[in-house]
Amino acid sequence: MERTERDIRREEMSGLRERSRRDLRQKEGSRSALVEVTGESIRDRFQSRESEFSGSRSFRYFIIDDINKSIENVRQKLLTHESDLQVQRSHMDLSAGKRVLPSNESHISFPVDLHDFSTPEPSQTAFNLSFSAKYNGHSAGVSALLVTSNTIWSGSSDKTIKVWRNSVQSPYSSFGKRRLEEAATLRRHYAQINALATYPREVVLSASHDKSIGVWDSERFEFRRFLKGHAAYVGSLSVHAEDIVSSGGDSILVWDLGIGQMKIRIQPKDYSFCTLAPASQLYPKMLATGDLDGRLTVYDLRSDRIMMTAKPHRKKIIAVRNVENLLITCSTDQFLRMTDIRTGRLLAELELNSQINCIDVATIRQPTFFLGCDDGFHLATMSKSDGSLQEMPLTVRGENNMESIRSILYDEPNRRLLVGCQSPILKVWDIEQSSSFNSRIFTTNL
């Protein structure tokens, strides 16, 4: 009987588990041997020093200093072994929905341990989304969304950016829902708006198909300047500390906004357009990119060096997001996949029945992914018990959730979901959850 792809994958996983167990036993044995051998070495040195300095008052100080150095040396070696063992354990006892692939790429040691899945997982809670309102300010699809301290920014294929804020004259609708009003319409680009991002010093950035990056005053809603350096469209933006990173059809550029000039141009061999991951709190100077070929690359912005490469997808990567020390990617192959930022190993995957167009990430008791698809939005979560990706039950009230979505954003302070549709409509949904709702956003400039 012909074997299916699932049978082949199950056999691969079984063999990988067995090899991981064997390697784990060998490393645990080497750790015990290290402690025993080092202990004998300390005792031998103690005895040799005792005969050398016998009768001297300074004898004990030499011995104490020598023993302290030996203990510190052992501690460092044990930490290295423990880090290797954690990597092995994290890929053991995988669930059926997970997949581990060997990586032949070289990588450096990162300062943070792998994600700890040992936390007891709470009972899964269904999300209830209650429709709040929809706004028809644009004349084409809403392609980018951004939330600042007191406003919502939306970019569109109609070449404009609209700023929304809570209504002053009629703050609530007849259903008791908070109402938004249009505060400004910004017109400087002459092509589609592809991305929006916030920057310190009251600045909002916009990336456009017209090859430029717009710089806007986030308080006065006024245009400041253009950043020009791309020879093709600009499709993605990311802010890393004081650096602005943009990617387009030609290259990846790092900007100094203070002087309005480009600092670094990154153009790898066989470059194709990259989508950028927002800055991570754990790795503020690490830039994660996903390209048209399904390749994932992590750069060190301090040295322009490649730290890790992997290929979690076969088709174009739509978006990359950070969850602690993991990278979450979605692709036109309809898969949501999770990759270890240290080793490039594929840890988990979830297949949807629809094209994924956009993603936002938050942590609501556990990492939660809001996915905008051709058939509406979906919710997925990362299990803390085994690290698998699972689609969450979702209850939607008040509005049909079957429209194609181009942009999606979780507004954490107001506990609402902002959805930009293929049609020129911005929809707002209030998120309800029966259990305690304690969340914090992981991404900083979606």
N, C-alpha and C positions, 0 to 999 in steps of 0.2 A: 504494500500500500504506500502511496506517495506521501512523504512527510510534508506537513504544513510548516509555514514560517514560525508558528507558535511552538511546534514540536522542536524545531531546530534551536530556537531561542531557549527553550527549557533545558535542552541538553547542554548548551553553552553555559548557562547559569549554574547547572549542576557541577560541571567540570571546574568552573571558576571558584565555586564554594569549596570544593575539595582542595584545590591548590591553595586557597586562602587559609584554610584550617591548617594545612601542613606548614605553610610559612609562619603562621602564628605560633604553632608549637615550637618551631625552631628558634624563633626570636625570643619567646619566653624562656626557653632553655638557655639561650646565650646570655640573657639578662641575669639569671641566677648564677651562671658561671662567672660573669663579670664581677659580681659582688663577692663571690668566694675567693677568686684570684686576687682581687684588689685588697681584700682583708688580709690575706697571707702576705702580700707585698708590704703592707703597713707594718705588720708584726716583725718581718725580717729587718726592715729599716730601723725599727725601734731598737731591736737587739744589737744591730751593728753600731748605732749611735751611742748606745749605753756603754759598750766596751771602749769606744773612742773617747767619750767625755766623762768616763767614770771618775768620780771624786770632784768634778767641777760644779760650781754653783749655777753656771749658765746652762747646764745640761737640760733641765726641764723646759727652758724657753725654746731651745732648738727643737726639742721633740714636739712640743705643743704646736709650734709654727709648721713643722713638717706634716704633722697629722692633720691640721686644719686644711692645708693645701691639698692633701690627698683626698680628704672627705669632699672638698669642693669639686675636685676632679671627678670623683665617683658620681656626685650628684648631677653634674652636667651630662655625663655619659648616660645615666639612668633616665634623665629627661629626654634625651635623644631617642633612646630605646622606647620609652613610653609613647612618644609622639608617633613613632613608626607603628607601634602596636595599636594605637587608636585608629590610625588609617586602616589597618587590617580589620579591626573589629567593626568599623563603620560599614564595611562591605560584606559582613557576615550575616547569615540568617535573613536573606532578603525576601521580601514578599513577592508574590507572583507578578505584581505590577511593576517591579523594579528590574533594572537591567544594569549590569556592570561591564564595562568594556576596558580592556587593558589600554594604557596610553604609552606610546613610545616617545612622547615629547619630553624634552628636558624641562625642568622647572626648578625654582628656588624654594627655600624654606620660608613660609609665611609665619608671622609672629603670633597668629591666633590659632587655637586648636580647632578641629572640625566641629561642626554643629552637634550638640549633645541631644540625642533623641531619647534620652532616658527619662525625661519628664513625663509623669503620668498624664495621659491624654484625657481631657474632659469629654463628656458625652457630646456627640455632635448635635448642634443646634441648628434648626432650619432658619433661614433668613426670610424675613417678611419685608417686602419692598412696597411701600405705599406711594402711589403716584402723587406728585406735588403740583407740577405745572410744566408747561412747555412754552417756548419763546421762539418767535419767527422773525428775528431781526435780520438774519442773513438772507441772501438771495441764492446761495448754493450750499453744498454740504459743509458741515462743521468738521474741520480736519485737525484742530488742535485745541486743547483746554489747559487752563492754568488757574490756580487759586492763590491769591495773595492774602494779606491780613484781613482786608475788608472788601475785596472785589473778586469777581470772576472774569477772566479774559477768555475769549473764544476767537480762534482764527478760522478762516473759511477759504474755500475755493473761489469765492467772489472777490479775493484780493484784499479784503478788509479785516481789521481786528475790532471786535466790539468789547466794551467793558461794561460789566453788569454789577449792580450793587443792590442791597436791600432797599425796597421802596420806602420812601418817607411819607408820601401822601396816603397811600393805602398799603400798609405793610403786610396785611393778611388778606387772603382771599375769603370767599364766602364759606369755604370748607375749613377755615382755620389754618391754612398753610401759608408759610412765609412767601411773600411775593418779591420778585426781582424787577428792577427797572433798568433801562439802558442809560448808562452814564456818559458814554462817548463812543464815537466811531472813528477809528484811526485809519487814514488812507495815505500810505507812502509807497507800499509795494505795488508792483504791476504784474504779479503772478500769485499763484496759490500760496497760502501760509501753511507750512509743513510742521512747524514745532514752535513752542513757546517755553520760556524758562525764566526763572527769577534769579537776580543777582543782588548782592548786598549794595548798599547805598541807594536804595529806592530806584532800582533799575529792572525793567522787563526786557527780555531779548526775544526777537522773532526771526525765524528762519524761513526763507521763501524760495520758490522755484525761480525767482529772478536773479539768483546767484549772490544775494546779499543777506546780511544780518542786520535787522533794525534794532536800534537802542532807544528805549522809551522811558520817560519819567513815570514811575508807577503811581505817584501822588497827583500830579497835574495832568496826566494823560497826554503829554506833549512829546513830540519827536525830538531826539537829540542828534543822532548821527547814524550813518551806515558803516558797517564793517565790510570791506570788500577785499577779497583775496581768492575766492573760489572761481574756477573757470567753468563750473557747471552748477546745477541746482544745489541748494543747501537743504538737506532733509532731516537733520537731527542736531540737537543741542544738548550740552551737558556742562554743568558748572562744578569745578573741582577746586575748592579753596578759593584762591584768587585767580585761577585760570578759567577761561571760557574755551570749551572745546566744541568744534563744529565739524560735521562730516557731510560730504556731498558726493556728487557724481565723479569728482576728480581726486580728492584726497581728504585727509583729516588735518585740521588746522587748530593750533593752540594760540589763543589771543591774550594780549595784555590790554584790558579795557581802559586802564588809566591813560595810556598813550594812543589807544585805538589802533594798534598795529599787531601784526602776526609775530609770534615768538618762534614757533616750531611748525614745520610741515612734516607730517607722517604720511609716506606714500609707499606702502609695502609692495613687493613684487606681486604681480597679478592682482592688483587692487580692484575691488568692486565696492560699490556703495556700502557703508557701514552704518548701522543703527547703534547709538551710544547708550550705555547704561548710566543712569544718574549716579552721582558720587555716593560712595558708601561711607558710613561713619567709621567703619573698621579700616577701610583702605582709601583714605581721601585722595591719595596720589596715584591710585590704580585706575586705569581706564579700560573698561570692558567693551568690546565691539562685536557685533554680529553682522555678517555680510551676505551678499546675494547667493553665495554658494553653500550656505549653511555652516560656515566656519565661525568659530568663536575664538577671539584673540584678546589677551589681557596685556596691556602696556604699562610700563612704569614711566609716568610723565616726567620724573626727575632726570631720567637718563635716556628716554626714548628707546627703551629696550623691551623686547618681547619677553614676558614672564611666563606665559602659558598659551598654548593653542590646543584646540579640540574641534571636532566636527560632529556636534550633536544632531544636526539635521542634514537632509539631502537637498532641501530647497531653501529659498530665501528666508532669513531670520527677520521677523517683523519687529520684534522688540526684545531688549535685554533688561533685566532688573536684578538688583541685589537683594538677597535676604541673608543677612549676617555674612557668613563666608561661603554662601552658595550663589550660583548664577541661575536665574530662571529665564528661559528663552521660549518664545512661541514663533511658529513658522507657518508658511503657506502649505506645509505638509499636514496641517491640522493637528500637530502634536504640541503639547506643553511639556518641556523637559527641564530637568534639574541637573546641574553640573557642578562638581567640586572645583572651586576657584583655585585650589592649590595644585591639584593633580590633573585636572581636565577629565576626570572620570565621570561618565554618565551614571547618575544615581537613581533617577526615577523618571517616569514618563506617564502622560495621560493623553489619550487620543479622544478628540471631540468629533462630532459628526458634522461640523460646519467649519468654514474658513474663519480663522482667527485674524482680526484686523488690528487689535490694540489690546493693551493690558495695563492694569494698575495693581499695585501690591500694598497691602496693609497687614498689620497683625492684630487680629481680633481674637484673643485667647490663643490662637495659633495662626501662622502665616496664611493669609487669605488672598486669593487672586481674582480680580474682577476682569473678565474676558469679554471684549466686544467682538461679536461675530456677525456673520452675514444673516443669521436668523435671530438676532437679539443678543442679550448679554447672558453670560453664564458665570457661576461661582465655583471655584475649586479651592482646596485647602491642602496643606502639607501636614500629614499625620506626624505627631511627635513621638508616637510609640515605635513606628518602624520607618518613618521617613518617606512613605509612599504618597503619591499625589492622587487625590480623590475629588470627584465632582460633588458639590454640596447641594442638598435640596433647597429649592428656592420657590417662594410664594410671592407672586406679583399681583397687586390689586390696583384697579382704577385705570389702567391703560394697557394696550396690547404691546407685548414685548417680542415682536416678530420683525421689527424693522432692522435693516442693515446698519451697523454701527461703525463709525470711522474713528471716533475718539472717546475715551472713557477716563473718568477721574473720580477718585474717592475723596470727598471733602471731609476730612477727619474731624475738625472742630465742630462742624454742624451736623455730622452723622448723616450725610446725604450723598447720593451717587449722581454725578453729572454725566450726561450721555450726549455726544454729538453724533447726529444721524447722517446718513447718506443724503436725505432730504435736508433742506435748510432749517432744521429744527434743533434747538437745544432743549433737552428734557431733564427734569430734576425729579429724583426719587428719594423719599425719606426711608432710611434703613431702620428697621425695628428688629429687636432680638429679645427673646423672653429672659435669657440669662443675663448676668452682669456684662455690661458692654464696656470693656476697658481696652482701648486701642491706642496704638501709636504708629505713625506713618514711618516707613523705612526709607522711602524715596523722597528726594528733596526738590526735584524740579521736573515733574512729569508733564 
